[in-house]
């Protein structure tokens, strides 16, 4: 029997992996005639570490507005490609548990479509791979997209 997904989650981070991962999620959503959630998780701690704790609410607001604008464009891309039911979300927190458990539990996600990596090799070594964590800890199925042209 063929698996039919009703709610698909695609977390995006603005890296080079975003476009091919979104395209795969759109393909799966169209095939399943289903709802697609596009999620960006902002990790506020990364800014306080980088800027010595001097991040104002204005900086975070501007950043979240920029992310919202990018997500609006990705939503329109999915709609233009034939996915009629698309929602976009911005969450603050640690991407690992948000993507693997918290968001899927809140939105009844049945499949997470995620890129093999959005980080450089050094970043993966330092912070660990979100994809690796999600693939081991997710509360639903995970499809890992491995684009050939992404290093």
GUGULO-838879 format. One line per 4 residues: number of its first residue (from 1); for each residue z negated, y negated, x of N, C-alpha, C. Coordinates in Angstrom, 3 decimals, always signed. Layout:
BEGIN
NUM> Z/Y/X/Z/Y/X/Z/Y/X; ...
//
This chain:
BEGIN
1> +0.000/+1.188/+0.835/+0.000/+0.000/+0.000/+0.000/-1.255/+0.881; +0.766/-2.228/+0.509/+0.902/-3.466/+1.262/-0.292/-4.387/+0.995; -0.870/-4.945/+2.069/-1.985/-5.884/+1.928/-1.482/-7.191/+1.320; -2.166/-7.654/+0.291/-1.814/-8.932/-0.345/-2.973/-9.903/-0.108
5> -2.707/-10.976/+0.615/-3.735/-11.978/+0.897/-3.633/-13.105/-0.115; -4.796/-13.568/-0.599/-4.820/-14.665/-1.572/-5.153/-16.004/-0.918; -5.938/-15.972/+0.143/-6.351/-17.189/+0.842/-6.181/-16.992/+2.340; -5.343/-17.832/+2.949/-5.074/-17.731/+4.379/-5.576/-19.000/+5.057
9> -6.265/-18.813/+6.180/-6.800/-19.917/+6.971/-6.020/-20.009/+8.276; -5.567/-21.213/+8.614/-4.967/-21.458/+9.925/-5.717/-22.609/+10.588; -6.566/-22.281/+11.578/-7.236/-23.340/+12.331/-6.276/-23.920/+13.354; -6.246/-25.239/+13.464/-5.372/-25.917/+14.427/-6.207/-26.855/+15.288
13> -5.732/-27.071/+16.517/-6.497/-27.922/+17.432/-5.668/-29.012/+18.086; -4.404/-29.138/+17.683/-3.564/-30.171/+18.261/-2.932/-29.781/+19.584; -3.200/-28.566/+20.065/-2.603/-28.108/+21.323/-1.146/-27.711/+21.084; -0.477/-27.284/+22.180/+0.908/-26.832/+22.071/+1.016/-25.607/+21.160
17> -0.074/-24.870/+20.988/-0.049/-23.666/+20.160/+0.012/-23.987/+18.668; -0.334/-25.208/+18.278/-0.427/-25.550/+16.856/+0.865/-25.255/+16.099; +1.992/-25.694/+16.613/+3.248/-25.562/+15.877/+3.648/-24.104/+15.638; +3.711/-23.257/+16.679/+4.084/-21.864/+16.412/+3.075/-21.118/+15.544
21> +1.802/-21.441/+15.676/+0.778/-20.789/+14.853/+0.939/-21.212/+13.395; +1.156/-22.501/+13.158/+1.373/-22.979/+11.790/+2.613/-22.333/+11.182; +3.680/-22.226/+11.966/+4.905/-21.609/+11.456/+4.668/-20.159/+11.030; +3.881/-19.407/+11.813/+3.556/-18.023/+11.451/+2.709/-17.992/+10.184
25> +1.734/-18.892/+10.076/+0.881/-18.944/+8.885/+1.707/-19.286/+7.643; +2.658/-20.206/+7.788/+3.541/-20.567/+6.670/+4.347/-19.344/+6.234; +4.881/-18.620/+7.210/+5.670/-17.416/+6.923/+4.843/-16.394/+6.136; +3.612/-16.153/+6.578/+2.742/-15.176/+5.910/+2.340/-15.676/+4.521
29> +2.040/-16.970/+4.406/+1.662/-17.538/+3.100/+2.817/-17.436/+2.102; +4.031/-17.716/+2.551/+5.196/-17.619/+1.659/+5.408/-16.169/+1.214; +5.305/-15.240/+2.153/+5.505/-13.822/+1.837/+4.469/-13.340/+0.813; +3.253/-13.867/+0.912/+2.179/-13.455/+0.007/+2.066/-14.359/-1.221
33> +2.891/-15.416/-1.285/+2.821/-16.393/-2.384/+1.370/-16.810/-2.615; +0.783/-17.384/-1.578/-0.659/-17.605/-1.587/-1.061/-18.996/-1.119; -2.354/-19.271/-1.200/-2.962/-20.534/-0.784/-3.113/-20.556/+0.736; -2.848/-21.723/+1.338/-2.995/-21.907/+2.781/-3.973/-23.043/+3.051
37> -5.009/-22.745/+3.840/-5.959/-23.763/+4.295/-5.656/-24.078/+5.750; -5.465/-25.368/+6.052/-5.271/-25.820/+7.428/-6.560/-26.530/+7.843; -7.176/-26.049/+8.916/-8.498/-26.515/+9.330/-8.481/-27.025/+10.760; -9.124/-28.173/+10.982/-9.375/-28.659/+12.329/-10.881/-28.842/+12.460
41> -11.464/-28.226/+13.479/-12.905/-28.335/+13.715/-13.124/-29.292/+14.879; -13.849/-30.365/+14.614/-14.183/-31.340/+15.651/-15.565/-31.022/+16.194; -15.618/-30.821/+17.491/-16.887/-30.512/+18.142/-17.443/-31.799/+18.725; -18.342/-32.439/+17.995/-18.859/-33.753/+18.371/-19.593/-33.692/+19.713
45> -20.219/-32.562/+20.023/-20.938/-32.425/+21.300/-20.041/-32.697/+22.489; -18.763/-32.335/+22.398/-17.859/-32.541/+23.533/-17.726/-34.022/+23.861; -17.857/-34.889/+22.868/-17.732/-36.327/+23.118/-19.017/-36.890/+23.700; -20.166/-36.433/+23.222/-21.417/-36.956/+23.754/-21.610/-36.510/+25.198
49> -21.136/-35.303/+25.551/-21.218/-34.851/+26.945/-20.279/-35.668/+27.819; -19.068/-35.875/+27.347/-18.051/-36.573/+28.124/-18.404/-38.037/+28.325; -18.921/-38.666/+27.307/-19.172/-40.111/+27.368/-20.656/-40.446/+27.521; -21.429/-39.516/+28.013/-22.832/-39.786/+28.291/-23.647/-40.128/+27.059
53> -23.284/-39.592/+25.921/-24.042/-39.816/+24.695/-23.763/-41.149/+24.043; -22.792/-41.915/+24.556/-22.532/-43.257/+24.049/-21.382/-43.287/+23.043; -21.301/-42.279/+22.202/-20.226/-42.241/+21.209/-20.726/-42.873/+19.923; -20.031/-43.908/+19.486/-20.453/-44.598/+18.271/-19.838/-43.943/+17.048
57> -20.374/-44.276/+15.908/-19.820/-43.805/+14.651/-18.385/-44.260/+14.471; -18.060/-45.447/+15.001/-16.683/-45.967/+14.898/-15.694/-45.067/+15.636; -16.087/-44.583/+16.813/-15.216/-43.713/+17.597/-14.981/-42.405/+16.837; -16.040/-41.840/+16.297/-15.921/-40.582/+15.547/-15.102/-40.801/+14.276
61> -15.293/-41.926/+13.610/-14.506/-42.231/+12.414/-13.021/-42.340/+12.759; -12.701/-43.053/+13.844/-11.305/-43.212/+14.256/-10.696/-41.853/+14.594; -11.443/-41.049/+15.322/-10.968/-39.713/+15.686/-10.701/-38.876/+14.436; -11.633/-38.905/+13.482/-11.452/-38.107/+12.273/-10.278/-38.625/+11.441
65> -10.023/-39.925/+11.469/-8.854/-40.481/+10.772/-7.558/-40.004/+11.429; -7.534/-39.995/+12.772/-6.357/-39.504/+13.495/-6.092/-38.044/+13.162; -7.143/-37.245/+13.144/-7.013/-35.822/+12.810/-6.521/-35.674/+11.374; -7.076/-36.466/+10.468/-6.657/-36.420/+9.061/-5.164/-36.723/+8.925
69> -4.689/-37.724/+9.662/-3.264/-38.068/+9.633/-2.405/-36.914/+10.136; -2.836/-36.272/+11.238/-2.087/-35.119/+11.763/-2.075/-33.977/+10.756; -3.227/-33.739/+10.131/-3.311/-32.654/+9.144/-2.436/-32.940/+7.922; -2.371/-34.214/+7.501/-1.480/-34.581/+6.388/-0.039/-34.210/+6.719
73> +0.373/-34.465/+7.963/+1.740/-34.134/+8.384/+1.960/-32.626/+8.397; +0.964/-31.867/+8.858/+1.087/-30.404/+8.869/+1.133/-29.848/+7.447; +0.340/-30.444/+6.549/+0.364/-30.028/+5.145/+1.750/-30.263/+4.552; +2.331/-31.424/+4.831/+3.655/-31.729/+4.304/+4.689/-30.758/+4.865
77> +4.534/-30.394/+6.130/+5.446/-29.417/+6.744/+5.375/-28.082/+5.994; +4.161/-27.638/+5.670/+3.992/-26.368/+4.944/+4.593/-26.451/+3.546; +4.375/-27.565/+2.869/+4.932/-27.757/+1.521/+6.461/-27.774/+1.589; +7.009/-28.517/+2.549/+8.469/-28.592/+2.719/+9.063/-27.217/+3.016
81> +8.280/-26.350/+3.673/+8.754/-25.008/+4.030/+8.644/-24.029/+2.857; +8.004/-24.468/+1.757/+7.946/-23.603/+0.583/+6.586/-23.047/+0.217; +5.512/-23.557/+0.839/+4.159/-23.132/+0.458/+3.634/-24.172/-0.527; +3.528/-23.823/-1.828/+3.174/-24.831/-2.819/+1.688/-25.206/-2.852
85> +0.824/-24.321/-2.358/-0.621/-24.514/-2.487/-1.243/-24.624/-1.091; -1.411/-25.872/-0.621/-1.911/-26.120/+0.740/-3.062/-27.115/+0.674; -4.146/-26.813/+1.390/-5.275/-27.739/+1.507/-5.547/-27.989/+2.985; -6.028/-29.189/+3.293/-6.408/-29.509/+4.666/-7.890/-29.826/+4.723
89> -8.490/-29.502/+5.869/-9.941/-29.647/+6.019/-10.275/-30.100/+7.429; -11.281/-30.971/+7.540/-11.858/-31.341/+8.829/-13.332/-30.962/+8.754; -13.777/-30.204/+9.733/-15.186/-29.833/+9.813/-15.720/-30.268/+11.173; -16.993/-30.580/+11.209/-17.667/-30.903/+12.460/-18.557/-29.737/+12.824
93> -18.595/-29.392/+14.109/-19.455/-28.311/+14.553/-18.811/-27.486/+15.646; -19.410/-26.334/+15.908/-18.904/-25.407/+16.906/-17.754/-24.619/+16.283; -16.537/-24.703/+16.846/-15.391/-24.039/+16.235/-15.556/-22.528/+16.061; -16.272/-21.877/+16.966/-16.370/-20.416/+16.911/-16.974/-19.923/+15.592
97> -18.220/-20.273/+15.254/-18.771/-19.775/+13.988/-18.126/-20.402/+12.755; -17.660/-21.654/+12.875/-17.026/-22.294/+11.723/-15.772/-21.515/+11.330; -14.930/-21.184/+12.318/-13.674/-20.488/+12.037/-13.917/-19.023/+11.674; -14.817/-18.369/+12.388/-15.022/-16.931/+12.190/-15.778/-16.608/+10.901
101> -16.765/-17.436/+10.547/-17.636/-17.041/+9.427/-17.849/-18.114/+8.366; -18.195/-19.334/+8.792/-18.628/-20.345/+7.824/-17.506/-20.758/+6.872; -16.372/-21.196/+7.412/-15.267/-21.620/+6.550/-14.747/-20.457/+5.694; -14.474/-19.284/+6.289/-14.002/-18.168/+5.453/-14.970/-17.792/+4.333
105> -16.262/-17.891/+4.582/-17.240/-17.581/+3.530/-17.180/-18.633/+2.422; -17.065/-19.905/+2.797/-17.026/-20.995/+1.811/-15.747/-20.986/+0.984; -14.633/-20.556/+1.586/-13.323/-20.679/+0.933/-12.679/-19.335/+0.597; -13.449/-18.248/+0.762/-12.960/-16.905/+0.443/-11.648/-16.572/+1.175
109> -11.584/-16.973/+2.452/-10.413/-16.657/+3.276/-10.343/-15.153/+3.480; -9.141/-14.618/+3.397/-8.939/-13.184/+3.595/-8.191/-12.886/+4.887; -7.569/-13.924/+5.468/-6.840/-13.774/+6.722/-6.945/-15.073/+7.504; -7.221/-14.940/+8.803/-7.209/-16.081/+9.722/-6.006/-15.894/+10.635
113> -5.121/-16.903/+10.675/-3.973/-16.885/+11.582/-4.301/-17.867/+12.697; -4.466/-17.349/+13.911/-4.951/-18.171/+15.022/-4.109/-17.917/+16.263; -3.966/-18.943/+17.095/-3.213/-18.801/+18.335/-3.993/-18.016/+19.363; -3.253/-17.354/+20.257/-3.921/-16.575/+21.297/-4.781/-17.469/+22.170
117> -4.359/-18.735/+22.346/-5.180/-19.686/+23.082/-4.652/-21.101/+22.894; -5.569/-22.040/+22.911/-5.191/-23.449/+22.917/-5.704/-24.109/+24.179; -6.337/-23.308/+25.048/-6.974/-23.833/+26.248/-6.221/-23.416/+27.501; -6.444/-24.161/+28.573/-5.939/-23.727/+29.868/-6.823/-22.589/+30.373
121> -6.391/-21.902/+31.406/-7.167/-20.786/+31.955/-8.552/-21.254/+32.413; -8.631/-22.432/+33.016/-9.916/-22.955/+33.484/-10.832/-23.255/+32.297; -10.278/-23.886/+31.243/-11.084/-24.185/+30.059/-11.595/-22.900/+29.402; -10.755/-21.864/+29.346/-11.184/-20.586/+28.767/-12.350/-20.020/+29.549
125> -12.248/-20.115/+30.883/-13.300/-19.597/+31.741/-14.611/-20.341/+31.504; -14.520/-21.667/+31.314/-15.720/-22.486/+31.171/-16.333/-22.396/+29.776; -15.528/-22.476/+28.738/-16.088/-22.539/+27.385/-15.878/-21.256/+26.593; -15.085/-20.336/+27.123/-14.812/-19.105/+26.395/-13.738/-19.334/+25.359
129> -13.062/-18.294/+25.017/-11.968/-18.403/+24.076/-12.469/-18.337/+22.636; -12.113/-19.354/+21.861/-12.433/-19.340/+20.429/-11.762/-18.130/+19.786; -10.517/-17.864/+20.171/-9.777/-16.736/+19.596/-10.481/-15.421/+19.873; -10.959/-15.237/+21.103/-11.674/-14.008/+21.443/-12.904/-13.849/+20.552
133> -13.661/-14.921/+20.386/-14.846/-14.877/+19.535/-14.472/-14.563/+18.084; -13.458/-15.267/+17.568/-13.048/-15.082/+16.182/-12.579/-13.647/+15.950; -11.806/-13.107/+16.892/-11.288/-11.750/+16.707/-12.411/-10.719/+16.653; -13.523/-10.970/+17.335/-14.654/-10.038/+17.324/-15.626/-10.283/+16.177
137> -15.716/-11.526/+15.690/-16.803/-11.885/+14.773/-16.371/-12.291/+13.368; -15.083/-12.374/+13.107/-14.606/-12.866/+11.804/-15.038/-11.943/+10.671; -15.238/-12.555/+9.494/-15.625/-11.791/+8.313/-14.403/-11.354/+7.508; -13.210/-11.597/+8.052/-11.975/-11.198/+7.382/-10.959/-10.769/+8.443
141> -9.772/-10.405/+8.003/-8.712/-10.018/+8.938/-8.304/-11.207/+9.800; -7.828/-10.899/+11.007/-7.379/-11.926/+11.941/-5.996/-11.535/+12.462; -5.059/-12.480/+12.397/-3.736/-12.306/+12.978/-3.638/-13.253/+14.165; -3.471/-12.691/+15.360/-3.391/-13.506/+16.572/-1.925/-13.708/+16.927
145> -1.515/-14.974/+16.975/-0.137/-15.332/+17.291/-0.030/-15.556/+18.794; +0.931/-14.864/+19.397/+1.131/-14.976/+20.841/+2.506/-15.555/+21.118; +2.638/-16.863/+21.041/+3.947/-17.482/+21.295/+4.362/-17.287/+22.752; +5.621/-16.909/+22.951/+6.123/-16.639/+24.303/+6.187/-17.908/+25.140
149> +6.428/-19.046/+24.496/+6.671/-20.267/+25.260/+5.410/-21.079/+25.533; +4.254/-20.533/+25.239/+3.006/-21.266/+25.490/+2.300/-20.641/+26.676; +1.939/-21.466/+27.628/+1.254/-20.968/+28.832/-0.222/-21.171/+28.701
//
